[in-house]
């Protein structure tokens, strides 16, 4: 198994999260406030500088108001 950080699927996940955040009209700062985190937390994972663990992923997706299963299903079909 190859490393997932900075892989094509990792960047697709980040792209999806950024697009979903923007589609909901949220800034990085607004999302960070919903999560109780500093804005740099959102900037770092969106920029690929840090990885989200599963629990963080679920918290982020919930704060955005998206379906985590839909996001994961799209990633699963990506080689």
PyMOL Python script that loads the backbone (N, CA, C, O; Angstrom):
from pymol import cmd

cmd.read_pdbstr("""\
ATOM      1  N   UNK A   1       0.848  -1.176   0.000  1.00  0.00           N
ATOM      2  CA  UNK A   1       0.000   0.000   0.000  1.00  0.00           C
ATOM      3  C   UNK A   1       0.890   1.235   0.000  1.00  0.00           C
ATOM      4  O   UNK A   1       1.829   1.344   0.789  1.00  0.00           O
ATOM      5  N   UNK A   2       0.583   2.146  -0.884  1.00  0.00           N
ATOM      6  CA  UNK A   2       1.364   3.380  -0.963  1.00  0.00           C
ATOM      7  C   UNK A   2       0.860   4.384   0.076  1.00  0.00           C
ATOM      8  O   UNK A   2      -0.236   4.238   0.619  1.00  0.00           O
ATOM      9  N   UNK A   3       1.668   5.392   0.338  1.00  0.00           N
ATOM     10  CA  UNK A   3       1.283   6.426   1.296  1.00  0.00           C
ATOM     11  C   UNK A   3       0.106   7.222   0.751  1.00  0.00           C
ATOM     12  O   UNK A   3       0.016   7.492  -0.446  1.00  0.00           O
ATOM     13  N   UNK A   4      -0.794   7.590   1.659  1.00  0.00           N
ATOM     14  CA  UNK A   4      -1.976   8.324   1.216  1.00  0.00           C
ATOM     15  C   UNK A   4      -1.762   9.834   1.228  1.00  0.00           C
ATOM     16  O   UNK A   4      -2.421  10.557   0.481  1.00  0.00           O
ATOM     17  N   UNK A   5      -0.848  10.316   2.069  1.00  0.00           N
ATOM     18  CA  UNK A   5      -0.608  11.757   2.145  1.00  0.00           C
ATOM     19  C   UNK A   5      -0.020  12.247   0.824  1.00  0.00           C
ATOM     20  O   UNK A   5       0.966  11.703   0.328  1.00  0.00           O
ATOM     21  N   UNK A   6      -0.628  13.257   0.279  1.00  0.00           N
ATOM     22  CA  UNK A   6      -0.238  13.850  -1.004  1.00  0.00           C
ATOM     23  C   UNK A   6      -0.447  12.915  -2.202  1.00  0.00           C
ATOM     24  O   UNK A   6       0.156  13.104  -3.259  1.00  0.00           O
ATOM     25  N   UNK A   7      -1.295  11.917  -2.027  1.00  0.00           N
ATOM     26  CA  UNK A   7      -1.644  11.051  -3.152  1.00  0.00           C
ATOM     27  C   UNK A   7      -2.778  11.720  -3.934  1.00  0.00           C
ATOM     28  O   UNK A   7      -3.348  12.717  -3.490  1.00  0.00           O
ATOM     29  N   UNK A   8      -3.094  11.160  -5.095  1.00  0.00           N
ATOM     30  CA  UNK A   8      -4.181  11.716  -5.904  1.00  0.00           C
ATOM     31  C   UNK A   8      -5.498  11.708  -5.126  1.00  0.00           C
ATOM     32  O   UNK A   8      -6.246  12.685  -5.156  1.00  0.00           O
ATOM     33  N   UNK A   9      -5.779  10.610  -4.435  1.00  0.00           N
ATOM     34  CA  UNK A   9      -7.034  10.534  -3.670  1.00  0.00           C
ATOM     35  C   UNK A   9      -7.042  11.507  -2.503  1.00  0.00           C
ATOM     36  O   UNK A   9      -8.088  12.063  -2.169  1.00  0.00           O
ATOM     37  N   UNK A  10      -5.890  11.718  -1.878  1.00  0.00           N
ATOM     38  CA  UNK A  10      -5.809  12.684  -0.781  1.00  0.00           C
ATOM     39  C   UNK A  10      -6.159  14.075  -1.295  1.00  0.00           C
ATOM     40  O   UNK A  10      -6.932  14.796  -0.663  1.00  0.00           O
ATOM     41  N   UNK A  11      -5.594  14.453  -2.438  1.00  0.00           N
ATOM     42  CA  UNK A  11      -5.891  15.764  -3.005  1.00  0.00           C
ATOM     43  C   UNK A  11      -7.351  15.867  -3.458  1.00  0.00           C
ATOM     44  O   UNK A  11      -7.946  16.941  -3.370  1.00  0.00           O
ATOM     45  N   UNK A  12      -7.927  14.779  -3.935  1.00  0.00           N
ATOM     46  CA  UNK A  12      -9.344  14.790  -4.302  1.00  0.00           C
ATOM     47  C   UNK A  12     -10.224  15.001  -3.074  1.00  0.00           C
ATOM     48  O   UNK A  12     -11.217  15.726  -3.133  1.00  0.00           O
ATOM     49  N   UNK A  13      -9.858  14.369  -1.968  1.00  0.00           N
ATOM     50  CA  UNK A  13     -10.607  14.558  -0.720  1.00  0.00           C
ATOM     51  C   UNK A  13     -10.539  16.023  -0.294  1.00  0.00           C
ATOM     52  O   UNK A  13     -11.557  16.625   0.048  1.00  0.00           O
ATOM     53  N   UNK A  14      -9.352  16.583  -0.317  1.00  0.00           N
ATOM     54  CA  UNK A  14      -9.194  17.982   0.083  1.00  0.00           C
ATOM     55  C   UNK A  14      -9.996  18.892  -0.834  1.00  0.00           C
ATOM     56  O   UNK A  14     -10.646  19.831  -0.373  1.00  0.00           O
ATOM     57  N   UNK A  15      -9.950  18.617  -2.124  1.00  0.00           N
ATOM     58  CA  UNK A  15     -10.704  19.415  -3.096  1.00  0.00           C
ATOM     59  C   UNK A  15     -12.203  19.346  -2.801  1.00  0.00           C
ATOM     60  O   UNK A  15     -12.902  20.358  -2.857  1.00  0.00           O
ATOM     61  N   UNK A  16     -12.683  18.156  -2.488  1.00  0.00           N
ATOM     62  CA  UNK A  16     -14.104  17.997  -2.156  1.00  0.00           C
ATOM     63  C   UNK A  16     -14.463  18.801  -0.912  1.00  0.00           C
ATOM     64  O   UNK A  16     -15.490  19.478  -0.884  1.00  0.00           O
ATOM     65  N   UNK A  17     -13.624  18.731   0.110  1.00  0.00           N
ATOM     66  CA  UNK A  17     -13.916  19.453   1.352  1.00  0.00           C
ATOM     67  C   UNK A  17     -13.915  20.964   1.135  1.00  0.00           C
ATOM     68  O   UNK A  17     -14.758  21.673   1.686  1.00  0.00           O
ATOM     69  N   UNK A  18     -12.977  21.454   0.338  1.00  0.00           N
ATOM     70  CA  UNK A  18     -12.925  22.888   0.045  1.00  0.00           C
ATOM     71  C   UNK A  18     -14.166  23.302  -0.744  1.00  0.00           C
ATOM     72  O   UNK A  18     -14.795  24.312  -0.428  1.00  0.00           O
ATOM     73  N   UNK A  19     -14.517  22.532  -1.761  1.00  0.00           N
ATOM     74  CA  UNK A  19     -15.692  22.860  -2.579  1.00  0.00           C
ATOM     75  C   UNK A  19     -16.973  22.842  -1.753  1.00  0.00           C
ATOM     76  O   UNK A  19     -17.831  23.711  -1.910  1.00  0.00           O
ATOM     77  N   UNK A  20     -17.100  21.851  -0.872  1.00  0.00           N
ATOM     78  CA  UNK A  20     -18.291  21.775  -0.023  1.00  0.00           C
ATOM     79  C   UNK A  20     -18.364  22.974   0.922  1.00  0.00           C
ATOM     80  O   UNK A  20     -19.432  23.556   1.117  1.00  0.00           O
ATOM     81  N   UNK A  21     -17.219  23.338   1.508  1.00  0.00           N
ATOM     82  CA  UNK A  21     -17.192  24.491   2.417  1.00  0.00           C
ATOM     83  C   UNK A  21     -17.620  25.760   1.687  1.00  0.00           C
ATOM     84  O   UNK A  21     -18.443  26.532   2.179  1.00  0.00           O
ATOM     85  N   UNK A  22     -17.048  25.957   0.511  1.00  0.00           N
ATOM     86  CA  UNK A  22     -17.374  27.151  -0.262  1.00  0.00           C
ATOM     87  C   UNK A  22     -18.824  27.143  -0.733  1.00  0.00           C
ATOM     88  O   UNK A  22     -19.479  28.185  -0.747  1.00  0.00           O
ATOM     89  N   UNK A  23     -19.328  25.966  -1.119  1.00  0.00           N
ATOM     90  CA  UNK A  23     -20.719  25.857  -1.566  1.00  0.00           C
ATOM     91  C   UNK A  23     -21.700  26.212  -0.451  1.00  0.00           C
ATOM     92  O   UNK A  23     -22.801  26.695  -0.716  1.00  0.00           O
ATOM     93  N   UNK A  24     -21.300  25.973   0.784  1.00  0.00           N
ATOM     94  CA  UNK A  24     -22.140  26.329   1.939  1.00  0.00           C
ATOM     95  C   UNK A  24     -21.934  27.778   2.361  1.00  0.00           C
ATOM     96  O   UNK A  24     -22.559  28.249   3.311  1.00  0.00           O
ATOM     97  N   UNK A  25     -21.044  28.491   1.644  1.00  0.00           N
ATOM     98  CA  UNK A  25     -20.814  29.898   1.929  1.00  0.00           C
ATOM     99  C   UNK A  25     -20.000  30.141   3.191  1.00  0.00           C
ATOM    100  O   UNK A  25     -20.106  31.201   3.807  1.00  0.00           O
ATOM    101  N   UNK A  26     -19.184  29.159   3.577  1.00  0.00           N
ATOM    102  CA  UNK A  26     -18.375  29.276   4.787  1.00  0.00           C
ATOM    103  C   UNK A  26     -16.941  29.664   4.456  1.00  0.00           C
ATOM    104  O   UNK A  26     -16.349  29.146   3.509  1.00  0.00           O
ATOM    105  N   UNK A  27     -16.397  30.570   5.234  1.00  0.00           N
ATOM    106  CA  UNK A  27     -14.969  30.865   5.146  1.00  0.00           C
ATOM    107  C   UNK A  27     -14.233  29.851   6.012  1.00  0.00           C
ATOM    108  O   UNK A  27     -14.842  29.130   6.802  1.00  0.00           O
ATOM    109  N   UNK A  28     -12.921  29.808   5.851  1.00  0.00           N
ATOM    110  CA  UNK A  28     -12.126  28.938   6.720  1.00  0.00           C
ATOM    111  C   UNK A  28     -12.333  29.325   8.182  1.00  0.00           C
ATOM    112  O   UNK A  28     -12.443  28.456   9.046  1.00  0.00           O
ATOM    113  N   UNK A  29     -12.384  30.593   8.452  1.00  0.00           N
ATOM    114  CA  UNK A  29     -12.545  31.061   9.833  1.00  0.00           C
ATOM    115  C   UNK A  29     -13.907  30.659  10.398  1.00  0.00           C
ATOM    116  O   UNK A  29     -13.995  30.241  11.552  1.00  0.00           O
ATOM    117  N   UNK A  30     -14.954  30.780   9.608  1.00  0.00           N
ATOM    118  CA  UNK A  30     -16.285  30.390  10.075  1.00  0.00           C
ATOM    119  C   UNK A  30     -16.343  28.889  10.370  1.00  0.00           C
ATOM    120  O   UNK A  30     -16.914  28.471  11.377  1.00  0.00           O
ATOM    121  N   UNK A  31     -15.755  28.092   9.495  1.00  0.00           N
ATOM    122  CA  UNK A  31     -15.735  26.656   9.724  1.00  0.00           C
ATOM    123  C   UNK A  31     -14.919  26.330  10.973  1.00  0.00           C
ATOM    124  O   UNK A  31     -15.329  25.509  11.793  1.00  0.00           O
ATOM    125  N   UNK A  32     -13.777  26.970  11.110  1.00  0.00           N
ATOM    126  CA  UNK A  32     -12.933  26.741  12.283  1.00  0.00           C
ATOM    127  C   UNK A  32     -13.694  27.081  13.563  1.00  0.00           C
ATOM    128  O   UNK A  32     -13.596  26.354  14.551  1.00  0.00           O
ATOM    129  N   UNK A  33     -14.445  28.169  13.556  1.00  0.00           N
ATOM    130  CA  UNK A  33     -15.240  28.546  14.728  1.00  0.00           C
ATOM    131  C   UNK A  33     -16.270  27.481  15.063  1.00  0.00           C
ATOM    132  O   UNK A  33     -16.478  27.163  16.234  1.00  0.00           O
ATOM    133  N   UNK A  34     -16.916  26.927  14.043  1.00  0.00           N
ATOM    134  CA  UNK A  34     -17.886  25.849  14.271  1.00  0.00           C
ATOM    135  C   UNK A  34     -17.225  24.631  14.902  1.00  0.00           C
ATOM    136  O   UNK A  34     -17.840  23.912  15.690  1.00  0.00           O
ATOM    137  N   UNK A  35     -15.962  24.410  14.544  1.00  0.00           N
ATOM    138  CA  UNK A  35     -15.214  23.257  15.049  1.00  0.00           C
ATOM    139  C   UNK A  35     -14.533  23.533  16.392  1.00  0.00           C
ATOM    140  O   UNK A  35     -14.035  22.614  17.042  1.00  0.00           O
ATOM    141  N   UNK A  36     -14.514  24.802  16.800  1.00  0.00           N
ATOM    142  CA  UNK A  36     -13.801  25.172  18.018  1.00  0.00           C
ATOM    143  C   UNK A  36     -12.296  25.084  17.854  1.00  0.00           C
ATOM    144  O   UNK A  36     -11.568  24.785  18.800  1.00  0.00           O
ATOM    145  N   UNK A  37     -11.840  25.349  16.633  1.00  0.00           N
ATOM    146  CA  UNK A  37     -10.414  25.263  16.283  1.00  0.00           C
ATOM    147  C   UNK A  37      -9.955  26.601  15.710  1.00  0.00           C
ATOM    148  O   UNK A  37     -10.783  27.421  15.312  1.00  0.00           O
ATOM    149  N   UNK A  38      -8.642  26.830  15.666  1.00  0.00           N
ATOM    150  CA  UNK A  38      -8.148  28.042  15.005  1.00  0.00           C
ATOM    151  C   UNK A  38      -8.283  27.914  13.485  1.00  0.00           C
ATOM    152  O   UNK A  38      -8.350  26.806  12.953  1.00  0.00           O
ATOM    153  N   UNK A  39      -8.320  29.041  12.801  1.00  0.00           N
ATOM    154  CA  UNK A  39      -8.434  29.047  11.338  1.00  0.00           C
ATOM    155  C   UNK A  39      -7.290  28.263  10.703  1.00  0.00           C
ATOM    156  O   UNK A  39      -7.465  27.653   9.648  1.00  0.00           O
ATOM    157  N   UNK A  40      -6.126  28.279  11.339  1.00  0.00           N
ATOM    158  CA  UNK A  40      -4.970  27.570  10.787  1.00  0.00           C
ATOM    159  C   UNK A  40      -5.207  26.061  10.689  1.00  0.00           C
ATOM    160  O   UNK A  40      -4.605  25.401   9.843  1.00  0.00           O
ATOM    161  N   UNK A  41      -6.073  25.507  11.541  1.00  0.00           N
ATOM    162  CA  UNK A  41      -6.413  24.078  11.459  1.00  0.00           C
ATOM    163  C   UNK A  41      -7.020  23.771  10.088  1.00  0.00           C
ATOM    164  O   UNK A  41      -6.618  22.823   9.413  1.00  0.00           O
ATOM    165  N   UNK A  42      -7.995  24.593   9.694  1.00  0.00           N
ATOM    166  CA  UNK A  42      -8.659  24.390   8.395  1.00  0.00           C
ATOM    167  C   UNK A  42      -7.674  24.646   7.258  1.00  0.00           C
ATOM    168  O   UNK A  42      -7.621  23.877   6.298  1.00  0.00           O
ATOM    169  N   UNK A  43      -6.899  25.712   7.361  1.00  0.00           N
ATOM    170  CA  UNK A  43      -5.934  26.045   6.306  1.00  0.00           C
ATOM    171  C   UNK A  43      -4.916  24.924   6.114  1.00  0.00           C
ATOM    172  O   UNK A  43      -4.536  24.617   4.985  1.00  0.00           O
ATOM    173  N   UNK A  44      -4.479  24.318   7.205  1.00  0.00           N
ATOM    174  CA  UNK A  44      -3.453  23.277   7.104  1.00  0.00           C
ATOM    175  C   UNK A  44      -3.988  21.998   6.466  1.00  0.00           C
ATOM    176  O   UNK A  44      -3.307  21.402   5.632  1.00  0.00           O
ATOM    177  N   UNK A  45      -5.191  21.563   6.838  1.00  0.00           N
ATOM    178  CA  UNK A  45      -5.673  20.338   6.190  1.00  0.00           C
ATOM    179  C   UNK A  45      -6.109  20.613   4.758  1.00  0.00           C
ATOM    180  O   UNK A  45      -5.924  19.761   3.889  1.00  0.00           O
ATOM    181  N   UNK A  46      -6.688  21.793   4.490  1.00  0.00           N
ATOM    182  CA  UNK A  46      -7.076  22.109   3.115  1.00  0.00           C
ATOM    183  C   UNK A  46      -5.864  22.246   2.208  1.00  0.00           C
ATOM    184  O   UNK A  46      -5.941  21.941   1.017  1.00  0.00           O
ATOM    185  N   UNK A  47      -4.759  22.698   2.753  1.00  0.00           N
ATOM    186  CA  UNK A  47      -3.534  22.862   1.972  1.00  0.00           C
ATOM    187  C   UNK A  47      -2.691  21.606   1.887  1.00  0.00           C
ATOM    188  O   UNK A  47      -1.636  21.610   1.252  1.00  0.00           O
ATOM    189  N   UNK A  48      -3.142  20.525   2.520  1.00  0.00           N
ATOM    190  CA  UNK A  48      -2.411  19.264   2.476  1.00  0.00           C
ATOM    191  C   UNK A  48      -1.233  19.203   3.426  1.00  0.00           C
ATOM    192  O   UNK A  48      -0.423  18.278   3.364  1.00  0.00           O
ATOM    193  N   UNK A  49      -1.139  20.189   4.308  1.00  0.00           N
ATOM    194  CA  UNK A  49      -0.028  20.246   5.253  1.00  0.00           C
ATOM    195  C   UNK A  49      -0.245  19.313   6.444  1.00  0.00           C
ATOM    196  O   UNK A  49       0.711  18.879   7.087  1.00  0.00           O
ATOM    197  N   UNK A  50      -1.512  19.011   6.730  1.00  0.00           N
ATOM    198  CA  UNK A  50      -1.844  18.115   7.828  1.00  0.00           C
ATOM    199  C   UNK A  50      -2.959  17.199   7.387  1.00  0.00           C
ATOM    200  O   UNK A  50      -3.755  17.534   6.510  1.00  0.00           O
ATOM    201  N   UNK A  51      -3.004  16.046   8.007  1.00  0.00           N
ATOM    202  CA  UNK A  51      -3.996  15.032   7.690  1.00  0.00           C
ATOM    203  C   UNK A  51      -5.129  15.073   8.704  1.00  0.00           C
ATOM    204  O   UNK A  51      -4.909  15.390   9.873  1.00  0.00           O
ATOM    205  N   UNK A  52      -6.325  14.756   8.264  1.00  0.00           N
ATOM    206  CA  UNK A  52      -7.454  14.602   9.173  1.00  0.00           C
ATOM    207  C   UNK A  52      -7.571  13.143   9.565  1.00  0.00           C
ATOM    208  O   UNK A  52      -7.485  12.262   8.710  1.00  0.00           O
ATOM    209  N   UNK A  53      -7.771  12.874  10.864  1.00  0.00           N
ATOM    210  CA  UNK A  53      -8.088  11.500  11.228  1.00  0.00           C
ATOM    211  C   UNK A  53      -9.587  11.290  11.006  1.00  0.00           C
ATOM    212  O   UNK A  53     -10.293  12.229  10.640  1.00  0.00           O
ATOM    213  N   UNK A  54     -10.064  10.098  11.219  1.00  0.00           N
ATOM    214  CA  UNK A  54     -11.463   9.765  10.903  1.00  0.00           C
ATOM    215  C   UNK A  54     -12.433  10.614  11.719  1.00  0.00           C
ATOM    216  O   UNK A  54     -13.422  11.117  11.186  1.00  0.00           O
ATOM    217  N   UNK A  55     -12.156  10.773  12.995  1.00  0.00           N
ATOM    218  CA  UNK A  55     -13.047  11.552  13.852  1.00  0.00           C
ATOM    219  C   UNK A  55     -13.053  13.014  13.425  1.00  0.00           C
ATOM    220  O   UNK A  55     -14.113  13.638  13.383  1.00  0.00           O
ATOM    221  N   UNK A  56     -11.893  13.567  13.108  1.00  0.00           N
ATOM    222  CA  UNK A  56     -11.820  14.944  12.625  1.00  0.00           C
ATOM    223  C   UNK A  56     -12.567  15.093  11.304  1.00  0.00           C
ATOM    224  O   UNK A  56     -13.288  16.069  11.101  1.00  0.00           O
ATOM    225  N   UNK A  57     -12.393  14.127  10.411  1.00  0.00           N
ATOM    226  CA  UNK A  57     -13.109  14.143   9.131  1.00  0.00           C
ATOM    227  C   UNK A  57     -14.618  14.212   9.374  1.00  0.00           C
ATOM    228  O   UNK A  57     -15.311  15.021   8.757  1.00  0.00           O
ATOM    229  N   UNK A  58     -15.123  13.371  10.264  1.00  0.00           N
ATOM    230  CA  UNK A  58     -16.553  13.367  10.558  1.00  0.00           C
ATOM    231  C   UNK A  58     -17.001  14.698  11.156  1.00  0.00           C
ATOM    232  O   UNK A  58     -18.078  15.192  10.825  1.00  0.00           O
ATOM    233  N   UNK A  59     -16.188  15.282  12.031  1.00  0.00           N
ATOM    234  CA  UNK A  59     -16.525  16.578  12.623  1.00  0.00           C
ATOM    235  C   UNK A  59     -16.559  17.679  11.560  1.00  0.00           C
ATOM    236  O   UNK A  59     -17.464  18.514  11.554  1.00  0.00           O
ATOM    237  N   UNK A  60     -15.580  17.675  10.671  1.00  0.00           N
ATOM    238  CA  UNK A  60     -15.518  18.687   9.610  1.00  0.00           C
ATOM    239  C   UNK A  60     -16.725  18.563   8.690  1.00  0.00           C
ATOM    240  O   UNK A  60     -17.384  19.557   8.385  1.00  0.00           O
ATOM    241  N   UNK A  61     -17.010  17.355   8.253  1.00  0.00           N
ATOM    242  CA  UNK A  61     -18.126  17.137   7.332  1.00  0.00           C
ATOM    243  C   UNK A  61     -19.451  17.519   7.995  1.00  0.00           C
ATOM    244  O   UNK A  61     -20.324  18.104   7.354  1.00  0.00           O
ATOM    245  N   UNK A  62     -19.596  17.188   9.279  1.00  0.00           N
ATOM    246  CA  UNK A  62     -20.807  17.554  10.016  1.00  0.00           C
ATOM    247  C   UNK A  62     -20.942  19.073  10.108  1.00  0.00           C
ATOM    248  O   UNK A  62     -22.030  19.615   9.915  1.00  0.00           O
ATOM    249  N   UNK A  63     -19.838  19.755  10.401  1.00  0.00           N
ATOM    250  CA  UNK A  63     -19.863  21.217  10.506  1.00  0.00           C
ATOM    251  C   UNK A  63     -20.192  21.869   9.165  1.00  0.00           C
ATOM    252  O   UNK A  63     -20.814  22.931   9.124  1.00  0.00           O
ATOM    253  N   UNK A  64     -19.781  21.244   8.084  1.00  0.00           N
ATOM    254  CA  UNK A  64     -20.091  21.755   6.750  1.00  0.00           C
ATOM    255  C   UNK A  64     -21.541  21.448   6.380  1.00  0.00           C
ATOM    256  O   UNK A  64     -22.163  22.175   5.606  1.00  0.00           O
ATOM    257  N   UNK A  65     -22.067  20.366   6.942  1.00  0.00           N
ATOM    258  CA  UNK A  65     -23.436  19.965   6.630  1.00  0.00           C
ATOM    259  C   UNK A  65     -23.506  19.045   5.432  1.00  0.00           C
ATOM    260  O   UNK A  65     -24.456  19.095   4.650  1.00  0.00           O
ATOM    261  N   UNK A  66     -22.485  18.195   5.288  1.00  0.00           N
ATOM    262  CA  UNK A  66     -22.422  17.274   4.152  1.00  0.00           C
ATOM    263  C   UNK A  66     -22.526  15.826   4.640  1.00  0.00           C
ATOM    264  O   UNK A  66     -22.500  15.556   5.840  1.00  0.00           O
ATOM    265  N   UNK A  67     -22.644  14.919   3.697  1.00  0.00           N
ATOM    266  CA  UNK A  67     -22.772  13.494   3.989  1.00  0.00           C
ATOM    267  C   UNK A  67     -21.417  12.811   3.844  1.00  0.00           C
ATOM    268  O   UNK A  67     -20.884  12.731   2.737  1.00  0.00           O
ATOM    269  N   UNK A  68     -20.847  12.315   4.949  1.00  0.00           N
ATOM    270  CA  UNK A  68     -19.531  11.677   4.851  1.00  0.00           C
ATOM    271  C   UNK A  68     -19.536  10.430   3.975  1.00  0.00           C
ATOM    272  O   UNK A  68     -18.533  10.130   3.328  1.00  0.00           O
ATOM    273  N   UNK A  69     -20.642   9.704   3.943  1.00  0.00           N
ATOM    274  CA  UNK A  69     -20.705   8.488   3.125  1.00  0.00           C
ATOM    275  C   UNK A  69     -20.633   8.816   1.640  1.00  0.00           C
ATOM    276  O   UNK A  69     -20.033   8.073   0.863  1.00  0.00           O
ATOM    277  N   UNK A  70     -21.236   9.916   1.252  1.00  0.00           N
ATOM    278  CA  UNK A  70     -21.172  10.341  -0.151  1.00  0.00           C
ATOM    279  C   UNK A  70     -19.735  10.685  -0.534  1.00  0.00           C
ATOM    280  O   UNK A  70     -19.266  10.307  -1.607  1.00  0.00           O
ATOM    281  N   UNK A  71     -19.043  11.400   0.343  1.00  0.00           N
ATOM    282  CA  UNK A  71     -17.654  11.781   0.076  1.00  0.00           C
ATOM    283  C   UNK A  71     -16.783  10.539  -0.035  1.00  0.00           C
ATOM    284  O   UNK A  71     -15.969  10.430  -0.952  1.00  0.00           O
ATOM    285  N   UNK A  72     -16.946   9.609   0.887  1.00  0.00           N
ATOM    286  CA  UNK A  72     -16.139   8.386   0.874  1.00  0.00           C
ATOM    287  C   UNK A  72     -16.460   7.508  -0.330  1.00  0.00           C
ATOM    288  O   UNK A  72     -15.563   6.879  -0.892  1.00  0.00           O
ATOM    289  N   UNK A  73     -17.723   7.458  -0.729  1.00  0.00           N
ATOM    290  CA  UNK A  73     -18.103   6.659  -1.894  1.00  0.00           C
ATOM    291  C   UNK A  73     -17.419   7.187  -3.152  1.00  0.00           C
ATOM    292  O   UNK A  73     -16.974   6.405  -3.993  1.00  0.00           O
ATOM    293  N   UNK A  74     -17.334   8.507  -3.283  1.00  0.00           N
ATOM    294  CA  UNK A  74     -16.658   9.082  -4.443  1.00  0.00           C
ATOM    295  C   UNK A  74     -15.174   8.762  -4.428  1.00  0.00           C
ATOM    296  O   UNK A  74     -14.590   8.483  -5.475  1.00  0.00           O
ATOM    297  N   UNK A  75     -14.558   8.798  -3.253  1.00  0.00           N
ATOM    298  CA  UNK A  75     -13.132   8.487  -3.147  1.00  0.00           C
ATOM    299  C   UNK A  75     -12.849   7.018  -3.439  1.00  0.00           C
ATOM    300  O   UNK A  75     -11.815   6.673  -4.011  1.00  0.00           O
ATOM    301  N   UNK A  76     -13.781   6.161  -3.037  1.00  0.00           N
ATOM    302  CA  UNK A  76     -13.592   4.718  -3.233  1.00  0.00           C
ATOM    303  C   UNK A  76     -13.538   4.366  -4.712  1.00  0.00           C
ATOM    304  O   UNK A  76     -12.861   3.412  -5.097  1.00  0.00           O
ATOM    305  N   UNK A  77     -14.234   5.113  -5.534  1.00  0.00           N
ATOM    306  CA  UNK A  77     -14.273   4.807  -6.966  1.00  0.00           C
ATOM    307  C   UNK A  77     -13.099   5.433  -7.714  1.00  0.00           C
ATOM    308  O   UNK A  77     -12.937   5.206  -8.913  1.00  0.00           O
ATOM    309  N   UNK A  78     -12.279   6.218  -7.015  1.00  0.00           N
ATOM    310  CA  UNK A  78     -11.116   6.854  -7.630  1.00  0.00           C
ATOM    311  C   UNK A  78      -9.904   5.939  -7.477  1.00  0.00           C
ATOM    312  O   UNK A  78      -9.609   5.496  -6.367  1.00  0.00           O
ATOM    313  N   UNK A  79      -9.204   5.651  -8.560  1.00  0.00           N
ATOM    314  CA  UNK A  79      -8.051   4.740  -8.444  1.00  0.00           C
ATOM    315  C   UNK A  79      -6.922   5.303  -7.607  1.00  0.00           C
ATOM    316  O   UNK A  79      -5.897   4.644  -7.429  1.00  0.00           O
TER     317      UNK A  79
END
""", "prot")
cmd.dss("prot")
cmd.show_as("cartoon", "prot")
cmd.util.cbc("prot")
cmd.orient("prot")
